[in-house]
């Protein structure tokens, strides 16, 4: 995954929790910077990672999308990570995304990629970090 820094994201598609498909075409870009978080709901820091990313979204002056990527397909395994409030506007949950984990070289969760509007990976965070909200705010503001 570290080799993705400075590279444009590869094309990907995966089902969402709502049953739709989310597709990203290489080079298409995003409406705003994107934070892509690869999460395993069974890892102890899964809920903390989501909370930290949401804290960054709440505190940031810049708009960005949050894309959560899970290998798990079952809503019962995934939904508790988001707490009682469910999903927020600007959040996307991709499920059964085993091929994305493989294609992106993800070997540990959480792994967070911060991308600019063009889909270029600007920052890679490969474990939970108490400074995650600050890092996300800084990187998304310069990627806006």
C-alpha positions, -999 to +999 in steps of 0.1 A: +000+000+000+029+024+007+038+024-030+004+041-037+015+075-023+016+100-052-003+076-075-038+079-088-062+053-073-069+022-094-104+016-107-126-002-082-162-012-077-180-028-047-215-032-033-227-007-007-246-014+025-277-001+008-274-027-020-262-003-048-228-004-064-201+022-059-177+025-088-146+047-092-131+049-126-093+057-127-088+094-134-125+104-129-118+122-097-140+129-067-164+159-060-142+167-030-111+151-014-118+116-003-107+096+028-109+059+021-107+038+053-102+000+051-118-014+083-122-048+098-152-047+122-135-073+144-104-052+150-106-034+184-100+001+170-127-001+142-153+020+160-126+044+173-113+049+137-148+057+125-153+081+154-119+098+147-128+102+110-162+117+118-145+140+143-123+152+115-153+158+093-171+177+120-140+199+128-128+205+092-134+237+073-130+217+041-155+193+027-145+157+021-161+123+014-156+093+037-155+059+020-154+030+044-143-003+029-151-037+045-143-073+035-173-083+055-207-084+037-231-087+066-248-055+078-250-071+113-212-072+115-206-037+100-234-014+114-222-016+151-190+002+140-210+033+132-229+035+165-266+044+170-266+073+146-261+052+114-245+068+083-241+105+077-243+125+045-211+121+025-203+087+040-202+056+018-199+020+030-185-006+006-190-042+016-176-075+004-146-056-010-121-084-009-107-074-043-101-038-032-081-051-002-060-072-026-056-045-053-047-018-028-022-041-010-040-037+024-026-061+049-037-045+082-067-026+094-074+002+098-056+016+068-066+051+057-058+067+023-063+104+019-068+114-017-072+147-035-101+155-059-081+140-088-079+107-070-042+109-062-032+094-029-016+121-007-013+103+026-014+067+039-020+059+075-015+022+083-028+019+118-050+036+143-034+068+155-048+092+182-038+121+159-059+108+130-085+137+131-057+163+129-039+144+101-071+141+081-080+177+085-045+189+075-043+166+045-078+172+032-075+210+035-044+210+013-060+185-011-091+206-016 
